[in-house]
Amino acid sequence: MKDNKIQNIFNTISKDYDQMNDIISFKQHDVWRKKTMSEIFLHDDDNVLDLCCGTGDWTIQLAESNPNVNVIGLDFSENMLKVAESKVKHLQNVELLQGDAMDLPFEDNSFDLITIGFGLRNLPDYKQALIEVARVLKPGGHFVILETSNPNNKVVATLFNIYFGKIMPLFGKIFAKSGEEYKWLYESTRDFLSKEELKDLMDSTGFTNIKIVPHNMGMAATHLAYKPIDYDKTV
């Protein structure tokens, strides 16, 4: 089962994940997330869900951006959540839960904003995950995906694949003793949807006003969308 494999991978690399994320992306993940946050507007008492929250970086950023919002970080890796727990102790508006992004333990129309950062590509069924997001997102609610992407420029794409296919697993082996796990992370990026395909999938699952914000010549991209007020009529 793909989900068991991924859960084991993230449980294995959890201790070194933050350091490796900084090394592998040259801390660009912070830049991409900051740029994405400039597209998000939180209001007091908003309920926010950060899916595949991992070690909690985006969860923390969302909670700190407005102390009057309620943020839930959900992930299926208990070891990643343990790292996140150690990082959110200073925040009173954060709750961390272990759960399945494709079978969310929430009632319909529960959240004003749902985010997922660098997690969708690791799920066994992208469409089912989006269907679940649409179910628990309030009508008019905001959905934001930040994910790695394959550059459109052929030269950049070649360099991207060399780096993530050869150098990243080597870094994983040297710094985290986890070469095979980081090889999988490259494979999940390589096989993920293009920016346009992800937009089409979001459209087919009922989201509207979809906006794509590319980062670093398309090495990553943010997709922003809304759940229509009359969602039931669109799907």
N, CA, C and O of each residue as an XYZ file, in Angstrom:
940
protein
N       0.844     -1.203      0.000
C       0.000      0.000      0.000
C       0.878      1.252      0.000
O       1.811      1.369      0.795
N       0.562      2.197     -0.915
C       1.360      3.398     -1.009
C       1.306      4.211      0.268
O       2.322      4.769      0.681
N       0.129      4.294      0.913
C       0.003      5.125      2.099
C       0.855      4.598      3.239
O       1.432      5.386      3.988
N       0.950      3.261      3.388
C       1.800      2.697      4.431
C       3.273      2.977      4.140
O       4.045      3.275      5.052
N       3.654      2.883      2.882
C       5.037      3.153      2.496
C       5.413      4.594      2.825
O       6.475      4.851      3.391
N       4.539      5.530      2.468
C       4.828      6.939      2.707
C       4.859      7.238      4.195
O       5.710      7.998      4.659
N       3.954      6.656      4.936
C       3.935      6.864      6.383
C       5.254      6.392      6.995
O       5.814      7.069      7.857
N       5.744      5.253      6.558
C       7.006      4.736      7.064
C       8.174      5.640      6.685
O       9.083      5.864      7.485
N       8.142      6.157      5.459
C       9.213      7.052      5.013
C       9.284      8.289      5.901
O      10.360      8.661      6.368
N       8.144      8.921      6.131
C       8.161     10.155      6.918
C       8.424      9.889      8.396
O       9.014     10.727      9.077
N       8.000      8.750      8.893
C       8.368      8.388     10.260
C       9.881      8.212     10.376
O      10.469      8.537     11.408
N      10.511      7.697      9.315
C      11.954      7.455      9.323
C      12.754      8.748      9.277
O      13.760      8.879      9.976
N      12.314      9.715      8.453
C      13.122     10.922      8.234
C      12.694     12.096      9.109
O      13.235     13.192      8.966
N      11.738     11.894     10.009
C      11.168     13.010     10.769
C      12.209     13.803     11.559
O      12.149     15.031     11.601
N      13.147     13.120     12.174
C      14.132     13.791     13.028
C      14.991     14.770     12.242
O      15.357     15.829     12.751
N      15.312     14.417     11.007
C      16.206     15.241     10.187
C      15.455     16.050      9.133
O      16.078     16.740      8.326
N      14.137     15.972      9.132
C      13.356     16.541      8.033
C      13.568     18.049      7.888
O      13.802     18.533      6.780
N      13.491     18.788      8.978
C      13.616     20.250      8.891
C      14.984     20.665      8.353
O      15.079     21.524      7.477
N      16.035     20.052      8.881
C      17.375     20.370      8.400
C      17.534     20.026      6.930
O      18.081     20.812      6.156
N      17.057     18.857      6.550
C      17.178     18.431      5.165
C      16.350     19.299      4.228
O      16.767     19.564      3.100
N      15.196     19.738      4.678
C      14.360     20.614      3.864
C      15.093     21.915      3.549
O      15.032     22.419      2.427
N      15.783     22.449      4.546
C      16.565     23.675      4.354
C      17.709     23.438      3.373
O      17.958     24.254      2.485
N      18.403     22.308      3.545
C      19.556     22.009      2.689
C      19.117     21.770      1.249
O      19.679     22.344      0.317
N      18.123     20.931      1.079
C      17.701     20.523     -0.266
C      17.148     21.685     -1.068
O      17.450     21.826     -2.254
N      16.338     22.521     -0.427
C      15.695     23.622     -1.156
C      16.471     24.932     -1.047
O      16.033     25.956     -1.573
N      17.633     24.908     -0.361
C      18.380     26.133     -0.096
C      17.481     27.170      0.579
O      17.569     28.369      0.313
N      16.613     26.665      1.465
C      15.644     27.448      2.241
C      14.624     28.162      1.347
O      13.950     29.089      1.797
N      14.509     27.743      0.109
C      13.525     28.363     -0.771
C      12.097     28.033     -0.343
O      11.171     28.782     -0.655
N      11.911     26.928      0.366
C      10.555     26.596      0.826
C       9.997     27.692      1.721
O       8.791     27.937      1.728
N      10.879     28.361      2.484
C      10.429     29.487      3.308
C       9.995     30.663      2.434
O       9.006     31.335      2.727
N      10.737     30.901      1.368
C      10.415     31.997      0.449
C       9.079     31.722     -0.234
O       8.235     32.612     -0.338
N       8.890     30.493     -0.699
C       7.639     30.130     -1.394
C       6.450     30.245     -0.455
O       5.380     30.713     -0.844
N       6.647     29.815      0.780
C       5.533     29.878      1.743
C       5.213     31.331      2.096
O       4.046     31.694      2.241
N       6.248     32.159      2.233
C       6.024     33.574      2.540
C       5.271     34.259      1.397
O       4.368     35.061      1.632
N       5.651     33.937      0.165
C       4.961     34.505     -0.992
C       3.512     34.047     -1.031
O       2.612     34.820     -1.359
N       3.298     32.776     -0.689
C       1.931     32.238     -0.653
C       1.108     32.912      0.430
O      -0.066     33.220      0.219
N       1.715     33.143      1.591
C       0.997     33.789      2.694
C       0.526     35.188      2.313
O      -0.477     35.664      2.845
N       1.225     35.848      1.409
C       0.807     37.189      0.982
C      -0.494     37.145      0.183
O      -1.122     38.179     -0.043
N      -0.902     35.941     -0.246
C      -2.151     35.759     -0.985
C      -3.302     35.343     -0.078
O      -4.437     35.195     -0.533
N      -3.005     35.153      1.218
C      -3.995     34.635      2.162
C      -4.401     35.724      3.139
O      -3.550     36.442      3.666
N      -5.701     35.848      3.381
C      -6.207     36.850      4.312
C      -7.057     36.158      5.377
O      -8.116     35.603      5.083
N      -6.583     36.202      6.599
C      -7.268     35.539      7.704
C      -8.035     36.542      8.549
O      -7.555     37.642      8.822
N      -9.223     36.150      8.956
C     -10.057     36.996      9.808
C     -10.171     36.374     11.193
O     -10.022     35.162     11.347
N     -10.429     37.188     12.184
C     -10.596     36.685     13.541
C     -11.652     35.582     13.572
O     -12.698     35.675     12.930
N     -11.349     34.552     14.327
C     -12.242     33.399     14.529
C     -12.350     32.477     13.318
O     -13.176     31.564     13.313
N     -11.534     32.699     12.300
C     -11.500     31.748     11.184
C     -11.008     30.388     11.679
O     -10.136     30.302     12.545
N     -11.576     29.350     11.120
C     -11.113     27.991     11.378
C     -10.255     27.543     10.200
O     -10.696     27.557      9.051
N      -9.016     27.144     10.508
C      -8.024     26.841      9.480
C      -7.555     25.397      9.643
O      -7.322     24.935     10.760
N      -7.420     24.694      8.525
C      -6.911     23.328      8.520
C      -5.668     23.271      7.646
O      -5.721     23.606      6.463
N      -4.555     22.849      8.222
C      -3.316     22.653      7.468
C      -3.108     21.158      7.292
O      -2.700     20.461      8.222
N      -3.394     20.672      6.086
C      -3.291     19.249      5.792
C      -1.852     18.840      5.524
O      -1.047     19.630      5.030
N      -1.540     17.589      5.859
C      -0.175     17.073      5.680
C       0.819     18.052      6.281
O       1.792     18.449      5.640
N       0.557     18.431      7.519
C       1.284     19.532      8.153
C       2.720     19.178      8.484
O       3.526     20.075      8.729
N       3.063     17.904      8.499
C       4.446     17.517      8.749
C       4.955     18.006     10.089
O       4.332     17.768     11.124
N       6.088     18.688     10.069
C       6.678     19.195     11.305
C       6.127     20.562     11.713
O       6.617     21.174     12.662
N       5.116     21.034     10.999
C       4.342     22.169     11.481
C       4.756     23.554     11.042
O       4.242     24.535     11.579
N       5.673     23.680     10.076
C       6.134     25.019      9.696
C       4.998     25.913      9.210
O       4.875     27.055      9.654
N       4.163     25.400      8.296
C       3.078     26.242      7.783
C       1.992     26.414      8.837
O       1.379     27.478      8.929
N       1.752     25.389      9.623
C       0.787     25.492     10.719
C       1.156     26.652     11.635
O       0.305     27.460     12.007
N       2.428     26.723     11.991
C       2.912     27.788     12.875
C       2.764     29.151     12.212
O       2.327     30.110     12.848
N       3.124     29.238     10.943
C       3.033     30.512     10.220
C       1.590     30.996     10.156
O       1.326     32.188     10.314
N       0.672     30.092      9.928
C      -0.742     30.459      9.887
C      -1.224     30.932     11.248
O      -1.941     31.928     11.343
N      -0.837     30.225     12.299
C      -1.272     30.581     13.650
C      -0.674     31.899     14.109
O      -1.341     32.683     14.786
N       0.567     32.148     13.751
C       1.222     33.375     14.174
C       0.761     34.587     13.374
O       0.901     35.720     13.835
N       0.212     34.364     12.178
C      -0.228     35.487     11.357
C      -1.447     36.175     11.941
O      -1.680     37.355     11.679
N      -2.230     35.448     12.733
C      -3.382     36.015     13.428
C      -3.675     35.144     14.647
O      -4.187     34.034     14.502
N      -3.356     35.633     15.850
C      -3.553     34.817     17.052
C      -5.016     34.547     17.374
O      -5.318     33.785     18.293
N      -5.931     35.165     16.622
C      -7.363     34.983     16.883
C      -8.022     33.983     15.941
O      -9.248     33.874     15.902
N      -7.205     33.250     15.181
C      -7.749     32.168     14.357
C      -7.458     30.840     15.048
O      -6.575     30.744     15.901
N      -8.209     29.832     14.665
C      -8.020     28.490     15.210
C      -7.431     27.603     14.119
O      -8.025     27.450     13.052
N      -6.267     27.020     14.385
C      -5.550     26.254     13.365
C      -5.407     24.808     13.811
O      -4.954     24.527     14.920
N      -5.799     23.892     12.927
C      -5.578     22.465     13.138
C      -4.556     21.991     12.116
O      -4.721     22.209     10.915
N      -3.505     21.345     12.594
C      -2.537     20.700     11.720
C      -2.770     19.201     11.734
O      -2.782     18.585     12.799
N      -2.953     18.609     10.570
C      -3.244     17.179     10.473
C      -2.191     16.491      9.626
O      -1.830     16.969      8.550
N      -1.698     15.357     10.125
C      -0.728     14.568      9.377
C      -0.892     13.107      9.762
O      -1.388     12.809     10.849
N      -0.481     12.181      8.884
C      -0.623     10.764      9.211
C       0.632     10.163      9.827
O       0.620      9.006     10.247
N       1.729     10.942      9.888
C       2.974     10.453     10.470
C       3.080     10.886     11.925
O       3.211     12.074     12.218
N       3.024      9.926     12.826
C       3.092     10.263     14.246
C       4.440     10.868     14.628
O       4.516     11.699     15.532
N       5.507     10.450     13.937
C       6.816     10.992     14.270
C       6.982     12.431     13.787
O       7.621     13.241     14.458
N       6.416     12.746     12.640
C       6.438     14.141     12.176
C       5.637     15.014     13.134
O       6.040     16.139     13.429
N       4.521     14.514     13.616
C       3.704     15.287     14.561
C       4.417     15.493     15.888
O       4.231     16.526     16.532
N       5.228     14.533     16.306
C       5.995     14.710     17.542
C       6.964     15.876     17.415
O       7.148     16.645     18.358
N       7.579     16.003     16.255
C       8.463     17.152     16.010
C       7.647     18.442     16.024
O       8.055     19.440     16.618
N       6.494     18.409     15.367
C       5.632     19.593     15.340
C       5.196     19.994     16.743
O       5.162     21.183     17.063
N       4.866     19.024     17.576
C       4.425     19.320     18.937
C       5.471     20.107     19.708
O       5.132     21.001     20.484
N       6.729     19.783     19.499
C       7.800     20.484     20.203
C       7.967     21.919     19.711
O       8.573     22.746     20.391
N       7.428     22.211     18.530
C       7.592     23.538     17.932
C       6.397     24.461     18.154
O       6.513     25.670     17.954
N       5.243     23.910     18.565
C       4.039     24.737     18.690
C       3.659     25.012     20.143
O       2.585     25.550     20.410
N       4.523     24.652     21.072
C       4.179     24.780     22.491
C       3.858     26.217     22.901
O       3.100     26.441     23.844
N       4.435     27.187     22.191
C       4.211     28.595     22.553
C       2.904     29.137     21.985
O       2.541     30.281     22.257
N       2.197     28.334     21.202
C       0.978     28.806     20.547
C      -0.257     28.209     21.209
O      -0.332     27.002     21.440
N      -1.213     29.064     21.506
C      -2.448     28.620     22.154
C      -3.555     28.316     21.153
O      -4.587     27.758     21.526
N      -3.355     28.673     19.895
C      -4.417     28.526     18.892
C      -4.124     27.429     17.878
O      -4.603     27.476     16.744
N      -3.329     26.435     18.295
C      -2.974     25.329     17.412
C      -3.343     23.994     18.048
O      -3.096     23.767     19.232
N      -3.935     23.120     17.249
C      -4.209     21.746     17.650
C      -3.632     20.826     16.579
O      -3.821     21.059     15.385
N      -2.931     19.786     17.009
C      -2.344     18.828     16.085
C      -3.080     17.496     16.185
O      -3.364     17.009     17.279
N      -3.386     16.909     15.017
C      -4.117     15.648     14.972
C      -3.454     14.698     13.993
O      -2.930     15.122     12.963
N      -3.477     13.410     14.315
C      -3.065     12.403     13.359
C      -4.306     11.952     12.604
O      -5.330     11.639     13.212
N      -4.212     11.920     11.279
C      -5.379     11.551     10.498
C      -5.056     11.377      9.031
O      -3.928     11.609      8.595
N      -6.045     10.971      8.287
C      -5.931     10.660      6.866
C      -6.532     11.797      6.046
O      -7.714     12.112      6.190
N      -5.728     12.408      5.190
C      -6.200     13.525      4.368
C      -7.268     13.112      3.378
O      -7.979     13.965      2.847
N      -7.396     11.823      3.119
C      -8.407     11.343      2.174
C      -9.677     10.870      2.871
O     -10.622     10.421      2.222
N      -9.692     10.975      4.203
C     -10.869     10.590      4.988
C     -10.872     11.451      6.250
O     -10.600     10.971      7.351
N     -11.181     12.709      6.066
C     -11.004     13.689      7.135
C     -12.034     13.521      8.254
O     -13.217     13.305      7.989
N     -11.582     13.620      9.498
C     -12.463     13.410     10.650
C     -13.203     14.678     11.071
O     -13.246     15.014     12.255
N     -13.784     15.378     10.100
C     -14.470     16.635     10.376
C     -15.830     16.655      9.688
O     -16.057     15.964      8.695
N     -16.717     17.459     10.239
C     -18.033     17.614      9.638
C     -17.959     18.463      8.378
O     -16.992     19.195      8.168
N     -18.974     18.361      7.554
C     -19.060     19.190      6.350
C     -19.014     20.670      6.725
O     -19.507     21.076      7.778
N     -18.410     21.466      5.838
C     -18.441     22.936      5.957
C     -17.885     23.424      7.291
O     -18.512     24.226      7.983
N     -16.697     22.929      7.641
C     -16.115     23.246      8.945
C     -15.050     24.343      8.917
O     -14.813     24.989      9.938
N     -14.398     24.568      7.762
C     -13.213     25.425      7.740
C     -13.343     26.580      6.749
O     -13.946     26.457      5.682
N     -12.748     27.714      7.151
C     -12.712     28.894      6.291
C     -11.530     28.850      5.323
O     -11.597     29.396      4.222
N     -10.458     28.201      5.744
C      -9.254     28.082      4.923
C      -8.657     26.700      5.127
O      -8.548     26.219      6.255
N      -8.271     26.067      4.027
C      -7.547     24.796      4.084
C      -6.288     24.934      3.242
O      -6.341     25.384      2.098
N      -5.147     24.542      3.823
C      -3.877     24.584      3.115
C      -3.271     23.184      3.074
O      -3.546     22.344      3.932
N      -2.453     22.956      2.074
C      -1.657     21.732      2.021
C      -0.336     22.072      1.339
O      -0.320     22.500      0.185
N       0.754     21.882      2.043
C       2.072     22.241      1.537
C       2.965     21.025      1.367
O       3.287     20.343      2.340
N       3.363     20.757      0.139
C       4.293     19.679     -0.177
C       3.796     18.332      0.352
O       4.580     17.509      0.826
N       2.497     18.126      0.265
C       1.920     16.889      0.776
C       1.010     16.179     -0.194
O       0.870     14.958     -0.133
N       0.385     16.925     -1.090
C      -0.591     16.314     -1.992
C       0.045     15.231     -2.846
O      -0.567     14.191     -3.087
N       1.271     15.466     -3.309
C       1.913     14.499     -4.214
C       2.202     13.171     -3.527
O       2.445     12.173     -4.206
N       2.183     13.133     -2.204
C       2.466     11.904     -1.473
C       1.216     11.084     -1.168
O       1.311      9.996     -0.601
N       0.053     11.597     -1.537
C      -1.187     10.889     -1.248
C      -1.513      9.893     -2.360
O      -1.220     10.155     -3.527
N      -2.114      8.758     -2.013
C      -2.430      7.740     -3.020
C      -3.468      8.183     -4.045
O      -3.456      7.707     -5.181
N      -4.368      9.090     -3.657
C      -5.464      9.482     -4.543
C      -5.671     10.985     -4.436
O      -6.325     11.465     -3.510
N      -5.113     11.725     -5.388
C      -5.213     13.189     -5.350
C      -6.664     13.655     -5.391
O      -7.059     14.553     -4.648
N      -7.452     13.037     -6.264
C      -8.838     13.478     -6.434
C      -9.645     13.274     -5.159
O     -10.415     14.151     -4.768
N      -9.476     12.130     -4.508
C     -10.210     11.879     -3.269
C      -9.845     12.900     -2.205
O     -10.702     13.336     -1.436
N      -8.573     13.282     -2.158
C      -8.152     14.297     -1.193
C      -8.848     15.630     -1.465
O      -9.290     16.305     -0.535
N      -8.944     16.006     -2.742
C      -9.607     17.266     -3.088
C     -11.106     17.203     -2.809
O     -11.707     18.198     -2.405
N     -11.703     16.042     -3.023
C     -13.118     15.881     -2.710
C     -13.359     16.070     -1.214
O     -14.340     16.695     -0.811
N     -12.464     15.530     -0.401
C     -12.578     15.682      1.040
C     -12.378     17.138      1.468
O     -13.073     17.636      2.353
N     -11.428     17.806      0.831
C     -11.237     19.236      1.114
C     -12.510     20.004      0.811
O     -12.951     20.826      1.614
N     -13.102     19.738     -0.344
C     -14.328     20.434     -0.733
C     -15.463     20.148      0.251
O     -16.294     21.017      0.515
N     -15.495     18.960      0.778
C     -16.555     18.596      1.729
C     -16.452     19.391      3.026
O     -17.459     19.892      3.527
N     -15.238     19.512      3.577
C     -15.102     20.133      4.901
C     -14.845     21.634      4.825
O     -14.862     22.318      5.849
N     -14.608     22.153      3.622
C     -14.430     23.594      3.445
C     -15.789     24.275      3.383
O     -16.715     23.764      2.753
N     -15.910     25.419      4.031
C     -17.162     26.162      4.003
C     -17.413     26.729      2.605
O     -16.457     27.030      1.891
N     -18.668     26.879      2.200
C     -18.951     27.585      0.950
C     -18.329     28.983      0.986
O     -18.518     29.732      1.945
N     -17.598     29.319     -0.051
C     -16.873     30.585     -0.079
C     -15.500     30.491      0.544
O     -14.750     31.467      0.539
N     -15.149     29.312      1.091
C     -13.860     29.128      1.743
C     -12.711     29.049      0.747
O     -12.902     28.779     -0.439
N     -11.510     29.294      1.268
C     -10.297     29.414      0.470
C      -9.484     28.116      0.584
O      -9.304     27.597      1.686
N      -9.000     27.596     -0.532
C      -8.177     26.389     -0.577
C      -6.855     26.737     -1.250
O      -6.840     27.312     -2.338
N      -5.730     26.382     -0.592
C      -4.411     26.766     -1.087
C      -3.485     25.549     -1.082
O      -3.311     24.885     -0.060
N      -2.902     25.278     -2.234
C      -1.933     24.187     -2.382
C      -0.575     24.788     -2.732
O      -0.464     25.562     -3.683
N       0.456     24.434     -1.967
C       1.840     24.780     -2.316
C       2.564     23.464     -2.561
O       2.629     22.606     -1.681
N       3.106     23.315     -3.764
C       3.671     22.014     -4.118
C       4.834     22.185     -5.083
O       4.889     23.155     -5.839
N       5.758     21.238     -5.049
C       6.802     21.218     -6.059
C       6.169     20.971     -7.427
O       5.066     20.436     -7.540
N       6.905     21.378     -8.461
C       6.360     21.261     -9.805
C       7.500     21.030    -10.782
O       8.661     21.288    -10.465
N       7.172     20.553    -11.949
C       8.175     20.341    -12.985
C       8.244     21.570    -13.891
O       7.243     21.941    -14.505
N       9.411     22.202    -13.980
C       9.535     23.423    -14.789
C       9.182     23.185    -16.247
O       9.431     22.107    -16.787
N       8.602     24.192    -16.881
C       8.254     24.092    -18.297
C       9.480     24.231    -19.201
O       9.557     23.598    -20.254
N      10.440     25.065    -18.780
C      11.665     25.269    -19.557
C      12.490     23.979    -19.557
O      12.794     23.439    -18.494
N      12.854     23.485    -20.742
C      13.513     22.193    -20.850
C      14.882     22.176    -20.181
O      15.260     21.178    -19.567
N      15.627     23.273    -20.297
C      16.953     23.337    -19.673
C      16.820     23.323    -18.152
O      17.522     22.586    -17.458
N      15.908     24.150    -17.652
C      15.682     24.193    -16.204
C      15.165     22.848    -15.706
O      15.558     22.388    -14.634
N      14.282     22.218    -16.483
C      13.725     20.918    -16.099
C      14.816     19.855    -16.027
O      14.804     19.007    -15.135
N      15.758     19.902    -16.967
C      16.866     18.930    -16.952
C      17.723     19.102    -15.708
O      18.058     18.125    -15.039
N      18.078     20.346    -15.397
C      18.873     20.616    -14.196
C      18.104     20.235    -12.938
O      18.674     19.703    -11.985
N      16.810     20.512    -12.946
C      15.940     20.174    -11.819
C      15.971     18.668    -11.568
O      16.109     18.225    -10.427
N      15.841     17.888    -12.634
C      15.808     16.439    -12.493
C      17.160     15.868    -12.076
O      17.215     14.898    -11.320
N      18.238     16.453    -12.558
C      19.570     16.007    -12.137
C      19.754     16.266    -10.645
O      20.228     15.409     -9.900
N      19.366     17.473    -10.229
C      19.549     17.824     -8.815
C      18.700     16.937     -7.909
O      19.208     16.335     -6.964
N      17.407     16.863     -8.205
C      16.513     16.120     -7.318
C      16.665     14.604     -7.488
O      16.400     13.849     -6.552
N      17.085     14.159     -8.665
C      17.216     12.727     -8.885
C      18.539     12.154     -8.422
O      18.598     10.995     -8.010
N      19.607     12.944     -8.481
C      20.942     12.441     -8.144
C      21.508     13.075     -6.874
O      21.981     12.374     -5.979
N      21.457     14.388     -6.805
C      22.132     15.085     -5.707
C      21.326     15.027     -4.417
O      21.891     14.831     -3.341
N      19.998     15.197     -4.517
C      19.174     15.188     -3.306
C      19.271     13.865     -2.552
O      19.465     13.890     -1.337
N      19.144     12.701     -3.214
C      19.315     11.449     -2.471
C      20.703     11.319     -1.851
O      20.850     10.723     -0.783
N      21.739     11.879     -2.520
C      23.090     11.855     -1.965
C      23.157     12.682     -0.688
O      23.754     12.261      0.303
N      22.540     13.866     -0.717
C      22.460     14.681      0.498
C      21.741     13.925      1.607
O      22.159     13.952      2.764
N      20.650     13.248      1.239
C      19.910     12.478      2.226
C      20.762     11.392      2.849
O      20.687     11.146      4.053
N      21.572     10.743      2.027
C      22.448      9.670      2.521
C      23.534     10.225      3.427
O      23.869      9.618      4.445
N      24.091     11.391      3.056
C      25.195     11.976      3.826
C      24.702     12.586      5.135
O      25.256     12.322      6.201
N      23.652     13.406      5.042
C      23.231     14.195      6.203
C      22.199     13.492      7.077
O      22.131     13.749      8.279
N      21.400     12.612      6.493
C      20.311     11.991      7.254
C      20.339     10.464      7.213
O      19.457      9.805      7.764
N      21.356      9.909      6.558
C      21.461      8.441      6.441
C      20.183      7.835      5.852
O      19.768      6.739      6.230
N      19.563      8.578      4.913
C      18.263      8.153      4.372
C      18.211      8.351      2.859
O      17.296      8.997      2.348
N      19.173      7.804      2.155
C      19.222      8.003      0.711
C      18.013      7.477     -0.018
O      17.489      8.147     -0.908
N      17.553      6.281      0.340
C      16.410      5.684     -0.347
C      15.128      6.482     -0.121
O      14.309      6.637     -1.027
N      14.968      6.987      1.106
C      13.773      7.784      1.411
C      13.756      9.064      0.580
O      12.700      9.467      0.093
N      14.913      9.708      0.410
C      14.942     10.939     -0.367
C      14.883     10.657     -1.863
O      14.495     11.529     -2.640
N      15.256      9.469     -2.268
C      15.028      9.067     -3.654
C      13.536      9.004     -3.931
O      13.084      9.411     -5.001
N      12.765      8.494     -2.967
C      11.311      8.442     -3.132
C      10.728      9.844     -3.241
O       9.817     10.068     -4.038
N      11.235     10.794     -2.456
C      10.701     12.150     -2.505
C      10.915     12.764     -3.888
O      10.076     13.526     -4.366
N      12.029     12.435     -4.524
C      12.232     12.885     -5.902
C      11.220     12.227     -6.835
O      10.625     12.890     -7.684
N      11.030     10.922     -6.670
C      10.106     10.207     -7.553
C       8.688     10.755     -7.425
O       7.969     10.848     -8.420
N       8.284     11.116     -6.220
C       6.939     11.656     -6.036
C       6.800     13.014     -6.712
O       5.723     13.361     -7.196
N       7.887     13.783     -6.747
C       7.878     15.070     -7.452
C       7.846     14.857     -8.961
O       7.088     15.510     -9.677
N       8.676     13.939     -9.428
C       8.769     13.670    -10.866
C       7.436     13.200    -11.443
O       7.069     13.567    -12.559
N       6.720     12.392    -10.678
C       5.494     11.776    -11.174
C       4.236     12.583    -10.868
O       3.132     12.167    -11.219
N       4.398     13.730    -10.217
C       3.230     14.508     -9.823
C       2.644     15.243    -11.025
O       3.274     15.354    -12.076
N       1.441     15.736    -10.846
C       0.730     16.470    -11.892
C       1.475     17.746    -12.279
O       2.168     18.348    -11.459
N       1.324     18.138    -13.511
C       1.815     19.458    -13.920
C       0.921     20.534    -13.312
O      -0.157     20.242    -12.796
N       1.376     21.764    -13.378
C       0.573     22.870    -12.848
C      -0.797     22.917    -13.516
O      -1.814     23.148    -12.862
N      -0.808     22.694    -14.825
C      -2.064     22.755    -15.566
C      -2.974     21.571    -15.225
O      -4.190     21.726    -15.112
N      -2.376     20.392    -15.063
C      -3.161     19.214    -14.699
C      -3.771     19.362    -13.314
O      -4.915     18.964    -13.092
N      -3.019     19.928    -12.389
C      -3.562     20.137    -11.051
C      -4.695     21.154    -11.085
O      -5.702     20.988    -10.397
N      -4.536     22.199    -11.880
C      -5.614     23.173    -12.029
C      -6.872     22.509    -12.577
O      -7.976     22.776    -12.101
N      -6.708     21.642    -13.580
C      -7.851     20.938    -14.166
C      -8.524     20.026    -13.138
O      -9.750     19.919    -13.102
N      -7.715     19.371    -12.304
C      -8.272     18.498    -11.280
C      -9.062     19.301    -10.258
O     -10.137     18.880     -9.830
N      -8.539     20.445     -9.870
C      -9.253     21.307     -8.928
C     -10.566     21.785     -9.537
O     -11.593     21.846     -8.860
N     -10.518     22.118    -10.803
C     -11.739     22.551    -11.500
C     -12.769     21.417    -11.555
O     -13.962     21.650    -11.360
N     -12.311     20.203    -11.816
C     -13.226     19.066    -11.950
C     -13.850     18.663    -10.620
O     -14.899     18.020    -10.594
N     -13.208     19.039     -9.515
C     -13.761     18.721     -8.198
C     -14.542     19.892     -7.608
O     -14.901     19.884     -6.430
N     -14.801     20.905     -8.448
C     -15.747     21.937     -8.059
C     -15.175     23.245     -7.585
O     -15.933     24.156     -7.254
N     -13.841     23.376     -7.539
C     -13.260     24.630     -7.077
C     -13.307     25.673     -8.190
O     -13.349     25.346     -9.376
N     -13.298     26.930     -7.774
C     -13.451     28.013     -8.743
C     -12.432     29.116     -8.472
O     -11.748     29.107     -7.448
N     -12.341     30.068     -9.405
C     -11.401     31.191     -9.303
C      -9.989     30.696     -9.020
O      -9.316     31.209     -8.126
N      -9.543     29.707     -9.775
C      -8.250     29.081     -9.536
C      -7.132     29.964    -10.085
O      -7.157     30.387    -11.240
N      -6.163     30.225     -9.233
C      -5.016     31.070     -9.594
C      -3.733     30.284     -9.349
O      -3.583     29.629     -8.318
N      -2.804     30.353    -10.312
C      -1.516     29.679    -10.174
C      -0.422     30.727     -9.992
O      -0.321     31.675    -10.771
N       0.399     30.546     -8.952
C       1.546     31.419     -8.717
C       2.804     30.548     -8.783
O       3.080     29.802     -7.843
N       3.579     30.631     -9.886
C       4.788     29.810     -9.989
C       5.928     30.397     -9.169
O       5.973     31.600     -8.913
N       6.846     29.527     -8.761
C       8.016     29.951     -7.988
C       9.279     29.407     -8.645
O       9.304     28.272     -9.122
N      10.327     30.228     -8.665
C      11.647     29.799     -9.146
C      11.571     29.065    -10.483
O      11.959     27.903    -10.596
N      11.066     29.767    -11.484
C      10.994     29.242    -12.855
C      10.183     27.943    -12.933
O      10.448     27.079    -13.769
N       9.191     27.826    -12.044
C       8.286     26.688    -12.098
C       8.719     25.487    -11.293
O       8.108     24.424    -11.407
N       9.760     25.620    -10.475
C      10.197     24.499     -9.632
C       9.177     24.181     -8.543
O       9.147     23.069     -8.015
N       8.360     25.145     -8.220
C       7.247     24.960     -7.287
C       6.122     25.878     -7.748
O       6.333     26.771     -8.568
N       4.942     25.654     -7.220
C       3.804     26.490     -7.600
C       2.765     26.486     -6.488
O       2.581     25.497     -5.779
N       2.098     27.614     -6.363
C       0.958     27.740     -5.463
C      -0.313     27.779     -6.298
O      -0.408     28.537     -7.263
N      -1.281     26.965     -5.924
C      -2.616     27.005     -6.533
C      -3.591     27.513     -5.476
O      -3.683     26.955     -4.382
N      -4.311     28.565     -5.809
C      -5.291     29.144     -4.899
C      -6.672     29.051     -5.530
O      -6.835     29.327     -6.719
N      -7.664     28.662     -4.740
C      -9.012     28.486     -5.272
C     -10.036     28.688     -4.162
O      -9.692     28.839     -2.990
N     -11.304     28.686     -4.565
C     -12.408     28.866     -3.613
C     -13.460     27.786     -3.836
O     -13.620     27.259     -4.937
N     -14.163     27.479     -2.769
C     -15.337     26.624     -2.887
C     -16.533     27.525     -3.172
O     -16.803     28.444     -2.399
N     -17.246     27.286     -4.251
C     -18.381     28.146     -4.589
C     -19.454     28.138     -3.490
O     -19.616     27.159     -2.761
N     -20.168     29.244     -3.396
C     -21.285     29.324     -2.435
C     -22.319     28.252     -2.762
O     -22.898     27.646     -1.860
N     -22.548     28.019     -4.052
C     -23.516     27.005     -4.482
C     -22.773     25.767     -4.960
O     -23.008     25.291     -6.071
N     -21.886     25.248     -4.137
C     -21.009     24.146     -4.507
C     -21.758     22.934     -5.034
O     -21.322     22.318     -6.006
N     -22.869     22.582     -4.418
C     -23.616     21.379     -4.814
C     -24.080     21.443     -6.270
O     -24.330     20.407     -6.887
N     -24.195     22.639     -6.816
C     -24.653     22.775     -8.193
C     -23.514     22.671     -9.188
O     -23.757     22.628    -10.395
N     -22.247     22.627     -8.701
C     -21.103     22.632     -9.598
C     -20.494     21.262     -9.767
O     -19.640     21.090    -10.637
N     -20.889     20.273     -8.977
C     -20.265     18.939     -9.049
C     -21.320     17.871     -9.303
O     -20.992     16.688     -9.396
